[in-house]
Amino acid sequence: MRLFLLSLLFLSCIACTKNDDLSLSEYILTEKYCDRVVIGGVVGIMDMCFQKDEIVIAEALIIDSISVRIAKKNNTINAQELINIPLSHLKIIE
């Protein structure tokens, strides 16, 4: 039983470290991308655009997009914090 629990703990640690490598990667936009964001409720709906050749840092990798932080961590009250950009508009910087 102990061996099973130790191996389960070991495997969960390995899985966590692999996920960390996927996030916080830098991407460059290959074309302009705009999306709607919410700032301060319904009244604060606006378009946010990223220009071609702009560099963004991925907070998380989703199936076909990345999440990019658009609000500071200490200023998340009444502001949309992340925006998703499709991978078709991006190229990873190596």
Helices and strands as residue ranges (DSSP letters): H 2-22, E 26-29, E 33-38, G 42-44, E 45-50, E 55-61, E 65-69, G 73-75, E 82-86, G 87-89, E 90-92
